[in-house]
Amino acid sequence: MDAIRITGGVPLSGEIVIGGAKNAALPLMAATLLTDKPLTLINMPELVDITTMSNLLRQHGARIDQSALAPDARLGEAGTTGRSMTLTTARITSVTAPYDLVRRMRASVLVLGPLLARMGEAKVSLPGGCAIGTRPVDLHLKALESLGAKIQLKEGYIHATAPGGLKGANVVFPKVTVGGTENLLMAAALAAGDTVLENAAREPEIGNLADCLNAMGAKITGIGSGTLRISGVQTLHGARVAVIPDRIETGTYAIAGAITRGRITLKGTRFDLLEAVFSAMRQAGVSIEPVPGGVVVAAENGLTGVDVMTEPYPGFPTDLQAQWMALMATADGASMITETIFENRFMHVPELTRFGADVNVHGASAIIRGRKNLSGAPVMATDLRASSSLILAGLAAEGETLVNRIYHLDRGYERLEEKLGACGARIERIVGA
């Protein structure tokens, strides 16, 4: 199993190109199941989760063709970088999403809505993913039932049928659900009549999917708000769509610049995707300046502790909570993080304390008392975002850090050690450690 070794204490300096958003790319890929025409996605990241979704879609009948930009390409079409991918699902060959594939990634459940809408039937294994909370799919299922689906749970699978076809309805989510909103958007696009989704998630990745569906011929309004209106159509066609920049990768590398008291330029990203995070960073004393095609982050002076609470977009994202904790562990004074999204998302705390971080958890909140110096240590990653928080702590710590179980990282960060190394970090991957 691979590990990452870091010798910390080096202020980062240079440029990092931000890739396409994993959490946008996955539902966009699932949208291929809605049409028999080609769907081309540009700015696709190279990640394990993308490979997992590709394998799942292939067994449903999708043909997937990929191409990379030329080696010297920096920022290409529409300010993007990375691969393009064309998915064509001329015929659905299976409506079953098997356990062996779905268990590896929670986003696999996003095939449920498209399969049900196009085929009137879907059999999807209950999903897996990072062990950061229960994250039940009951909100997805109840909403699909509102559109006329019949749902049974047996033998670890969701059996969904729509013998009379899906029909538009008013759906009110009792709590905000990103995956549920995405599943319902895709299902309602082919449902008969009009659908209204109330208390819908507002994340930029939702907007990316809605824009994609509209480019395919769907009729969706209210994009970016908590109320989405979908007028169902009989068929969708192909389209060419760019994946938005990854705001979690952006935030992680912005924190990397700050925690090392360095100065880096993040290229190919958008300031508006992370306004809550950048506001908190500025309060802490970090300089954040939007520039054409990116953001400049500098923290050449001391930082001050700032309290944050995770919330659905446009609030502070739960996917940056662990990284923020690492930053606050190096700031002056005390700070508090309150986690409102996932109940098990403080599993990184014992590992951060191995660096000397002073963190105490009280229920859904963590109190961090900043220290001037962290010390390198051997640590073990517990989930994707926790992995990156340990990398960040290692970059700031004095001495050597060894981060074990980094297979989580490869699910969400593309060439992390290469990008950080180009900015001066002393970091290397140890294969088979």
C-alpha positions in Angstrom: 0.0 0.0 0.0 1.4 3.4 -1.0 2.4 6.2 1.5 3.5 9.8 1.2 6.6 11.1 2.9 6.9 14.8 3.6 9.7 16.9 5.1 7.8 20.0 6.2 8.6 23.6 7.0 9.0 24.9 3.4 6.8 27.9 2.4 5.1 27.0 -0.9 5.7 29.3 -3.9 4.6 28.9 -7.5 1.5 27.9 -9.5 -1.0 25.1 -9.3 -3.5 24.3 -12.1 -6.8 23.2 -10.7 -8.6 20.3 -12.4 -12.2 19.6 -13.1 -14.5 19.0 -10.1 -14.9 15.3 -9.2 -18.3 16.0 -7.6 -19.5 17.6 -10.8 -18.0 15.1 -13.2 -19.6 12.1 -11.7 -23.3 13.1 -12.1 -22.5 14.5 -15.6 -21.2 11.1 -16.5 -24.4 9.5 -15.2 -26.4 11.7 -17.5 -25.2 9.6 -20.5 -27.8 7.0 -19.4 -30.6 9.5 -20.3 -29.8 9.5 -24.1 -28.6 7.3 -26.9 -26.6 10.2 -28.3 -22.9 11.1 -27.5 -22.3 13.3 -24.5 -18.8 15.0 -24.5 -17.4 16.3 -21.2 -14.3 18.4 -21.2 -12.0 19.3 -18.3 -12.3 15.8 -16.8 -10.1 15.0 -13.9 -8.0 11.8 -13.8 -9.1 10.2 -10.5 -9.9 6.7 -9.2 -13.6 7.7 -8.7 -13.8 8.7 -12.4 -12.5 5.2 -13.3 -15.0 3.6 -11.0 -17.9 5.4 -12.5 -16.6 4.6 -16.0 -16.5 0.9 -15.2 -20.1 1.1 -13.8 -21.4 2.9 -16.9 -19.7 0.5 -19.2 -21.5 -2.4 -17.7 -24.8 -0.5 -18.2 -23.9 -0.4 -21.9 -22.0 2.9 -22.3 -19.1 3.3 -24.7 -16.5 5.7 -23.4 -13.8 7.4 -25.4 -11.1 9.6 -23.8 -8.5 12.0 -25.1 -5.9 14.1 -23.3 -4.7 17.6 -24.1 -1.3 18.0 -25.7 1.5 17.7 -23.1 2.3 21.5 -23.4 -1.3 22.6 -23.0 -2.0 24.7 -20.0 -5.5 26.2 -20.0 -7.6 25.1 -23.0 -11.1 25.4 -24.1 -13.3 27.6 -21.8 -10.4 28.0 -19.4 -10.2 24.3 -18.8 -7.4 21.8 -18.5 -7.3 18.0 -18.5 -9.0 15.2 -20.5 -12.1 15.1 -22.6 -14.5 12.2 -22.4 -17.2 11.2 -24.8 -19.9 8.8 -23.5 -22.4 7.1 -25.7 -25.1 4.8 -24.4 -26.9 3.8 -27.5 -28.6 0.9 -25.7 -28.9 0.1 -22.0 -27.6 -3.5 -21.7 -28.2 -3.9 -18.0 -30.3 -2.0 -15.4 -28.4 -3.5 -12.5 -25.6 -1.6 -10.7 -23.8 -4.4 -8.9 -22.5 -4.3 -5.3 -18.9 -4.9 -6.4 -18.8 -1.6 -8.2 -21.2 0.5 -6.1 -19.6 -0.4 -2.8 -16.4 1.5 -3.9 -18.1 4.9 -4.3 -21.3 6.4 -3.0 -21.9 8.5 -6.1 -22.7 5.3 -8.0 -26.2 5.7 -6.7 -26.6 8.5 -9.3 -27.4 5.9 -12.0 -30.7 5.2 -10.2 -32.6 8.2 -11.5 -31.4 8.0 -15.1 -32.0 4.3 -15.4 -35.5 4.5 -14.0 -36.4 7.5 -16.3 -35.1 5.8 -19.4 -35.9 2.2 -18.8 -38.7 2.2 -16.2 -36.6 -0.1 -14.0 -33.4 0.0 -12.0 -31.7 -2.4 -9.5 -28.9 -0.5 -7.7 -26.8 -1.8 -4.8 -26.9 0.3 -1.6 -23.8 2.6 -1.9 -20.5 2.7 -0.2 -17.8 5.4 0.0 -15.9 7.1 2.9 -17.0 6.1 6.4 -17.9 9.6 7.5 -21.5 9.1 8.4 -24.7 7.2 7.5 -25.7 9.4 4.6 -28.8 7.4 3.9 -30.4 7.4 0.4 -34.0 7.4 1.8 -34.4 11.1 0.6 -33.6 9.9 -2.9 -36.1 7.1 -2.7 -39.0 9.0 -1.2 -38.6 11.7 -3.8 -38.6 9.2 -6.6 -41.7 7.6 -5.2 -43.3 11.1 -5.5 -42.7 10.8 -9.2 -44.5 7.4 -9.3 -41.7 5.0 -8.7 -42.3 1.8 -6.8 -39.3 1.1 -4.4 -38.4 -2.1 -2.7 -35.2 -2.7 -0.6 -34.1 -6.4 -0.5 -30.9 -8.3 -0.4 -28.9 -5.1 -0.2 -30.3 -3.7 -3.4 -32.7 -0.9 -4.3 -35.3 -2.3 -6.7 -37.1 0.6 -8.4 -39.8 0.3 -11.1 -42.0 2.8 -12.9 -44.5 0.6 -14.8 -46.6 3.6 -15.9 -43.6 5.9 -16.4 -42.4 8.7 -14.1 -44.8 11.6 -13.7 -44.0 15.2 -12.6 -44.8 16.2 -9.0 -44.1 18.7 -6.3 -41.2 17.4 -4.2 -40.1 19.0 -1.0 -36.8 17.7 0.4 -37.0 17.6 4.3 -33.3 18.4 4.3 -30.9 19.5 1.7 -29.4 16.6 -0.3 -26.9 17.0 -3.1 -27.2 13.5 -4.4 -30.9 13.5 -4.0 -31.3 16.7 -6.0 -29.0 15.3 -8.8 -30.9 12.0 -9.0 -34.3 13.8 -9.2 -33.1 16.4 -11.7 -32.1 13.5 -14.1 -35.2 11.5 -13.4 -37.6 14.5 -13.8 -36.0 15.5 -17.1 -37.7 12.6 -18.8 -40.8 12.5 -16.6 -44.2 13.4 -18.0 -45.3 16.8 -17.0 -43.8 19.4 -14.6 -41.8 18.8 -11.5 -40.9 21.3 -8.8 -38.0 20.5 -6.4 -38.2 22.5 -3.2 -35.3 22.9 -0.7 -33.1 21.7 -3.6 -29.3 21.8 -3.1 -27.7 24.9 -4.5 -24.1 23.6 -4.9 -22.3 24.7 -8.1 -22.1 21.1 -9.1 -25.9 21.0 -9.2 -25.8 24.0 -11.6 -23.3 22.3 -13.8 -25.6 19.3 -14.1 -28.7 21.4 -14.8 -26.8 23.4 -17.4 -25.7 20.1 -19.0 -29.2 18.7 -19.0 -30.5 21.9 -20.6 -27.8 21.6 -23.3 -29.1 18.1 -23.9 -32.6 19.4 -24.4 -34.1 19.4 -20.9 -36.2 22.3 -19.6 -34.9 23.4 -16.2 -35.3 26.8 -14.6 -34.4 28.2 -11.2 -30.7 27.1 -11.5 -28.7 28.3 -8.5 -31.8 28.7 -6.2 -33.5 26.3 -3.8 -36.4 25.8 -6.1 -35.9 24.0 -9.4 -38.6 23.6 -12.0 -38.4 20.9 -14.6 -40.7 20.4 -17.6 -40.3 16.9 -18.7 -39.4 16.1 -22.3 -39.7 12.8 -24.2 -36.1 12.5 -25.3 -32.7 14.1 -24.8 -29.9 14.5 -27.3 -26.1 14.8 -27.0 -24.1 17.9 -25.9 -20.6 19.2 -25.2 -20.2 20.5 -21.7 -17.2 21.7 -19.5 -16.8 20.4 -16.0 -16.5 23.3 -13.5 -13.2 23.8 -11.6 -12.9 21.7 -8.4 -13.7 24.0 -5.5 -12.5 21.5 -2.9 -9.2 21.1 -4.7 -9.0 24.9 -4.9 -9.6 25.2 -1.2 -7.2 22.5 -0.2 -4.3 24.1 -2.2 -5.3 27.6 -0.9 -4.9 26.2 2.6 -1.6 24.6 1.6 -0.3 28.0 0.7 -1.6 29.5 3.9 -0.4 26.8 6.3 3.1 26.9 5.0 3.1 30.8 5.1 3.8 30.8 1.4 2.4 32.4 -1.8 0.8 30.5 -4.6 -1.3 31.2 -7.7 -4.2 28.8 -8.3 -4.9 28.7 -12.1 -8.0 27.6 -13.8 -10.4 28.1 -10.9 -13.1 30.6 -9.9 -13.2 32.9 -6.8 -17.0 32.7 -6.7 -17.0 29.0 -6.0 -15.5 29.4 -2.5 -16.6 32.8 -1.2 -17.4 31.4 2.3 -14.0 29.8 2.6 -12.1 32.8 1.2 -14.0 35.1 3.6 -12.9 32.9 6.6 -9.3 32.8 5.3 -9.2 36.6 5.0 -10.5 36.9 8.5 -7.7 34.7 9.6 -5.1 37.0 8.0 -4.6 35.3 4.6 -4.4 37.5 1.5 -6.8 36.2 -1.2 -6.8 38.1 -4.5 -8.8 37.1 -7.6 -6.8 37.4 -10.8 -7.8 36.7 -14.4 -8.3 32.9 -14.6 -7.5 32.2 -11.0 -6.7 33.3 -7.4 -3.5 34.3 -5.6 -3.1 33.2 -2.0 -0.4 34.6 0.3 0.1 34.2 4.1 3.5 35.6 4.8 2.5 36.8 8.3 1.0 35.1 11.4 -2.6 33.9 11.3 -5.5 34.2 13.8 -8.0 31.6 14.8 -11.5 31.9 13.1 -14.6 29.9 14.0 -16.5 28.2 11.2 -19.7 26.1 10.9 -20.2 23.7 8.0 -23.4 24.3 6.1 -24.9 23.5 2.7 -23.8 25.8 -0.1 -23.2 28.7 -0.1 -22.0 28.0 3.5 -18.6 26.6 4.5 -18.3 23.2 2.9 -18.0 20.1 5.0 -15.4 18.8 2.5 -13.0 21.5 3.7 -13.6 21.1 7.4 -10.6 18.8 8.0 -8.3 21.0 6.0 -9.4 24.0 7.9 -8.7 22.3 11.2 -5.1 21.7 10.1 -4.8 25.4 9.3 -6.3 26.5 12.6 -3.9 24.2 14.5 -1.1 26.6 13.3 -3.0 29.9 14.0 -2.7 32.2 17.0 -5.4 31.7 19.6 -8.4 29.4 19.8 -11.0 28.6 17.2 -14.1 26.3 16.9 -15.4 24.2 14.1 -19.0 23.0 14.2 -19.9 20.1 11.9 -23.6 20.1 10.9 -23.5 17.8 7.8 -21.9 14.5 8.8 -21.8 13.0 12.3 -18.5 11.1 11.9 -16.4 13.7 10.3 -13.9 14.3 13.1 -12.1 11.0 12.6 -9.0 12.9 11.6 -8.6 14.5 15.0 -6.6 11.7 16.7 -4.2 11.7 13.7 -3.8 15.5 13.8 -3.0 15.4 17.5 0.0 13.2 16.6 1.5 16.3 15.0 1.0 18.1 18.4 -2.2 19.8 17.4 -4.3 20.8 20.4 -7.9 19.7 19.5 -10.7 18.8 21.8 -14.0 17.4 20.4 -17.3 18.2 22.2 -20.2 16.6 20.3 -20.6 18.3 17.0 -17.9 20.9 17.7 -14.1 20.9 17.9 -12.0 23.4 19.8 -8.6 24.1 18.4 -5.9 25.9 20.2 -3.2 27.0 17.8 0.4 26.2 18.3 3.5 27.8 16.8 5.0 24.6 15.7 3.8 21.2 14.7 6.1 18.2 14.6 6.2 15.5 11.8 4.8 12.1 12.7 3.6 8.8 11.1 -0.1 9.1 10.6 -2.9 7.1 8.9 -5.7 8.5 6.7 -9.3 7.6 7.5 -11.1 9.1 4.5 -10.6 11.3 1.4 -10.7 14.8 3.0 -9.0 13.7 6.2 -6.1 12.4 4.0 -5.5 15.9 2.6 -5.6 17.5 6.1 -2.8 15.2 7.1 -0.8 16.2 4.0 -1.4 19.9 5.0 -0.2 19.3 8.5 2.8 17.5 7.2 3.7 20.4 5.0 3.7 22.8 8.0 5.3 20.5 10.5 9.0 20.4 11.4 10.7 17.1 10.5 9.4 14.1 8.6 5.8 12.9 8.2 4.7 9.6 6.7 1.0 9.5 5.7 -0.2 5.9 5.3 -3.3 4.6 3.5 -3.3 7.3 0.9 -5.5 5.3 -1.5 -8.2 7.7 -0.3 -6.3 10.6 -1.8 -6.3 9.2 -5.3 -10.1 9.2 -5.3 -10.2 13.0 -5.2 -6.8 14.6 -5.9 -5.0 14.4 -9.2 -1.2 14.2 -9.0 -1.1 15.9 -5.6 2.5 15.2 -4.8 3.5 16.5 -8.3 1.5 19.7 -7.9 2.8 20.4 -4.4 6.4 19.5 -5.4 6.4 22.0 -8.2 5.8 24.7 -5.6 8.8 23.6 -3.5 7.2 21.0 -1.2 9.6 18.2 -0.2 7.1 15.4 -0.8 7.3 12.0 -2.4 5.1 8.9 -2.9 6.5 5.7 -1.6 5.1 2.8 -3.6 4.2 -0.3 -1.6 5.1 1.2 1.7 
